[in-house]
Structure formats: C-alpha cells, structure tokens
C-alpha cells in the first residue's frame, strides 16, 4: 500500500485490548505472544511552519488568544470518509516487519518546523499491570490519537453482592481515534462512527410503516449514535478521572462542540444494549480486503531461494535482545551488543 510510514502506527493487540506500542528497536520475535501486530493508519499531523523574523519580533504573550476563535487544523470527517470509501481502512493487519515508524516525539520549539510524525509513549503502555492511583492515571499520554476499546455491560445475577448491577466486559478489536488539541467532542464521535459504522446494520427505511416489535424496542434508533464515549484507564474498566472508591466506570464525553482537552488517552465505546443485540454484526469484525502485495509476499515465502541468499542472511550482523546481554570484560557488566558469524575455509 502506498501509505507514508509517518502515517502508520504499529500496535500489539491481544484480544479486545491494546497490549503495547512496540519500540523502534524492538524485535518482532519478542512480540506476538499471545497477541498480534496491527498497523493503524493515522491522519498526518499538522505541519508547523517556522516563524519569520518579523513574526518573532512582533509575537507577544497574547498570541494564544487566536487559537480560541476556532482556527482548526484537524482532519475533517469527509476526508476520513473518502479515505474509507477508497479502501484505506483505519486498521490494516499487515504481517510484515516495517521500518521505524513509531518514532519518539521530536523536541521542537515554536520556531522550528515540525516533522509529520506521531509520537507515543514507550512500550510500557502494556496494560498487564494496572493501578488506580492518581499518578498511574497520568502516565499514558499520546499525541494526535487516542485508543478506543469496545465495551458492553453484562447484567449480574447476584448484583446484591456488588455495588453495581452490571459489570463491563471488552470485546471486538480496538481502534485508533485521531485527536489533536483542536478536536471537539462531536468530532470524536464522528471519527469513531466512521470506523465502526461498517459493523452496524443500516437503519430501516422510514417510508416502510411495517410494525416490528424488535425495532420498536430498539432505543438506539432515536439517538444520533448507538454508543457513548467514556474516559477510562488503559485497562478499559475504571474511570480515568474519578478515584477508585467512587466505582465509576468512566465519565461520559458529551457529544457537543466543546474541545475534548485530552483528559484521557483511552476511551471506552459503550454500546447501547439493544443496538448491540439487534444491529451489531460480529461477522464484520475480521473482514478485510487483501492488498495485492499480500499475494506477492506469500509467493516469496513458498518459492525456493538460492544458497547465496541463505549465506548472506546467516552471516549478517544481528543485534542481541535485552534477554541476551553480552558480558563486557572491559566494562565489567552486561550490555547490549551485536554479533556476526563468519564462514572460513581451512
């Protein structure tokens, strides 16, 4: 696919959650247990042009007032819809080792042009260890995107033993939602709907006046979206704002024109129960369109290779992992190293 590498984000997905965001120097063989790699396409970040000498001299501390007038640089919904129509899906499961595309955030100032890259925190974004302390909720912050997980509420039979009558459970495949400093709450709902609308059956035509009790009970027909967004922690179960003793499942993000403010980099897509039962199509979750390069890659894996290619691959430099540290006799400690095998003829 002719997609710039700056617009791709490698994500390790394990079931319905994002397990980690791999580092650039992390080897593929250390991943995929038990998850799988997904490549998400993100909209290009806005390019910050360098300031001229006149602008620097005339700039004052009041220049931030101009941003409150609604000067928007975020990607509009029609642009994303056109990308989806053309076949550029937000999620592309490409089983290839891509080059460095998860770069660290560049250190820039207001007078230096910003390169179009997406920053994220290191691979410690794993959700294996979760805590409810205030400091842990402030660790994960991503630029230009937030992570959304599908969530539903299951009714508990023994609800009298719990503080709530239902408990949340995650399902489906997580999505990456474009988000910038100028993104509104309504745009977040539009971005989410653009990606998951293919999973929902279309609404019945209004001109058909056929009595249908199932549709009469479907509360989602009267709402703009059959879901609501809530700010959660990286595990997807607890609220990102409220303390743990409130037992909050996530503060709702109202669908309005207010700026999101990026209070949390993780959003739970809470589905309406009737919409999930009547309109959600689970068979569409794993549906994808194969690119022509997939067949070419499969052919290369099955076709024979010559001996020279095998020897070159066997004798090239190999960087050792953190699990294979080399003991340096000069430094008197284990450190990262690279090894290379040579073939000699006696």
N, C-alpha and C positions, 0 to 999 in steps of 0.2 A: 504494500500500500504506500502511496506517495504522501506520507504524513511526516512533517518535520519532527525530528526527535525531540525538539524542545516542547512539543505539544503532547508527548507521551509520558505516562506515569506508570511505573511497574509496581504492582501491588500483590502481596501474597495473601490469598484468600483461603480461609478454612471454613467451609460451610457457609453460614449466613453472615460471618463477621470478617473484618479485615485483621489478619494476624500481624502483619508487619509491613513496613515500607523498606525494601532492601536497600542497602548502601550501594554506591557505585562499585566499590572494590569487593563486594561480597560475591562469593562463588555460587553458581546455581545449584551445585550438588549439595550444599549445606541447607537448601530450602526444600520445598515440595514434600516435607514430611510433617504432617499428613496433608498439607494444603496444596494449592496450585497457584500458578502465576497468571495474572491478568494484566493486560495493557489497556489502560484507560486513556482516551483522548480528551484533552482539555483545551479550552479556547486559549489562544495566545494572549499572554498578559499585555497590558498597555505599555507602549514604549515611551519612556520619559525622555524627552528631548533635553539636551544640555541648555543651560541658561546662557544668554548672551551677556556681554559685559554691561550693556545698558540695563538689562533686567536685574542683574545682580546689584548694580548701584541704586536702582530705584526700588528694590524689594524692601518691604517693611514687615514688622511682625504681624501686621493686619492682613497679610496676603491669604491667610487661611479662610477669610470670610467668603472668598469667591467660590469655595467648594460647597458651601451650603445652599447655593442657588440652583443646584440640580445639574451641574455640568457632569454628565455621565460618560464613562468610558467603558462600561461593562458590555458584555456581549448581549445583544438583544435576542429575544425569543425567536423571531423569524429567522435569524441567522442559524440558530441551532436546529430549527425545524427543517430548513433547507438542507443542512448537513445530514440530518437523519433520512430525509427523502432520497438524497443522492446515494445512500448506502453507507455513510460514515457513521457507524454506530458508536455510542459512547463507550461500549465495552467490546474489546476485541481480544479474544483468547488466542494469542499467538505464542506457540511453543518454540520460541527462538530466543537465543541469548543476544539481546540488543546491546548496543554500546551504552556509554554513560549517558543516561537521560534523567536520572534522579539526582541532579546536582544539588549541592548545598546552596542556600540563599546567598547571593552576592552581596558584599558590603558596598553599598553605594551611598552617595550623598545627593543633594538636590542639584548639584552642578555637574554630575557625571551621568551619561546616558546609561539606561538600564537595559541589560540584555534580556531578550524574551525567554525566560526560563521559569520553571515552577519550583518553589522551594518547599521543603517539608522538613520535619524533624527527623533525626536518625532512625535506625531500625528499632530503637527502643520503644516504638509505638505499638509493641506487642500488647495484646490485651490479656495475656495469661495472668499477670499479677495486677489486680485491681484493688484500689483502696478508696475509701470515702473521705479521706482527709482533704482539707481545703487546698493544701499545696499540690496534691496529686492531680486535682482537677484543673490546675493551671499549667500543666506541663506541655500537653499536646496542643500546638497551635500551628496551623498550616496557612500558607499564603495562596490566594487565588482559588482555593477549593475547600470544601468540607465533605465529610464522609457521611452517607446516609444508609441506614440499615432498615430493612422491613421488619415490622413488629406487629403482633396481634395479641389480644388479651384472651386468655383461657379462663373460663369460669371454674372456680374451685368448689368441689362438693363440700369440703369441710372448711368453709370460709369462716366459721365461728372460731377456728383456731388461729386465724391470721387477722392482721389489721385491715386487709382489703379482701373483697370477694373474688378478685381475679388476679392472675399473675401474668406478666408479659413473657412472650417467647418470640425468638427471632426465626426468620425463615427467608428463603429466596437468596438472591445474590446482591451484595452491597453495591451501591452506586457512588459515583463521584459527582458532586454538585458544584458547578462554577460559582465562585463567590469572591467579591472584591470589596473594597472599602465603600463603594457606592452602590452596592446591591441592596435592594429593598426586600422586605419580607414577601411581597407579592411575586417578585421575580424568582425567589427561591421556590415558591410553589409552582411557578411556570416551568422552571428548569427541571424540577422533579417530575412533573406531569409529562414533559416532553420525552423523558427517558422511560417512564413506566406505563405510558398510555397504551403501548402495544400489548401489555399484559392484561388489559381490562377490555371486556366485551363492549361494543358500542351501545349507546343508549337506544332504547326502542323509538321508532319514529312517532312523532307527536300526532300525526294525522290518523294513525290507527287507533280507533277507540275500542279496542278489544279488552275485555275485562280479564285481568291477570292478577290473582291474589298475591303471587310472589313479587310482582313489580309494585303492587300497592304497599307491600311491607318494606320495600327497599327504601330506606331513608336516604341513601346516597343520591337518589335521583333528584332530590331537592337541593343538593349542595353543589357548589362550584367544583369541588374536588372530593373524591371519595376517601380522603385521608386527611390527617392533620400532622404537622411537624412539631416535634418537641425536642428541646435541648437536653441531651443526655451525656453521660460519661462514655468513655471508649468501650465499656462493656455493653452498652445499649440498654441497660436496665434501670439505672439510677439517674436522678436529675443532676445536671451539671451546675446548677445554681443553689438549690436548697440543701441544707445539711441532712445527714442521713436519718436523724431522728424524726424528720417530718414524713418519711416514707413516700416521698414524691417520686413519681415515675417519669418526670420530665415536665418542665414549664413549656406551655404551648407557645408557638410562634404564630402570632396573629397574621392573617392574610391582609395586610394593609400596605400603604405606601411608605411606612417608616423604614429607616435604614436598619439592616439586620444588626450591625455592630459587632458581629462575630463573637458573641458571648461564649460559644462553644463550637469546636470543630467537628462535633459529632451530632447528627440529627437522627431521631427515630421517626420513621414513617409509619404512624399509627393508622392502620386501616379500619374503616367502619366495618362492623361485624357483618352486616347484611351485604355490603358491597363485596367484601372478601368472599362470602359464601356464594353469591349469585353472579358476580361479574368477573372475579379474578380467575384467570386462566393459567394454571400452574404448568400446563404443557408448553407455554411460550417462554418459560424461563431459560431453558437451554437451547432455544432456537437461535441459529446463527447462519450467516452466509459465508461460505468459504471463498477466500480470495484465490486468485489464480496462482499465487506464489506457494500456497499450501500444497498443491499437487506437485509442483516442482521440487519442493523440499522433501516430500515423500519419495519421489523418484530418486533423488540423490542418496537417500538412506538405503534404498534397495539395490541400486546399481553397484557393480564391483568397482573397486579402486585399485590403483597401481601400487607397487611396492615402494616407490619413491615417496608417495604421499604418506604412507604409513611411517616411514623412517623420519620424515620431517616432523610429523606430529609427535613421534616418540622422543625426539631429541631437542625439542624446543624448550625454552625457559618456562618454568612453572612456578608460580607464586604459592607459597605454603599458607595454609589457613592458620587461624589462631589456635586450633587444636593440634597443629603440627609445628610448634615453635622450635626453633633451632638454638641450641646452646652455644653461645659465642664464648670461646676461651679468653678472648681479649676483654670483652665487657663483663664477663663472669655472670651472665644472666641469659635467660631465654628471650629471644627476639624474633621478629618476622624475618623471613629470608626467602630466597628464590633458589631453585635447584635446576640443574640441567644435566641430562645424561648424554654422554658421547659414546660413539661406537668406534673402536680401534681395531685395526687389523695387525696381528702379530706376524 
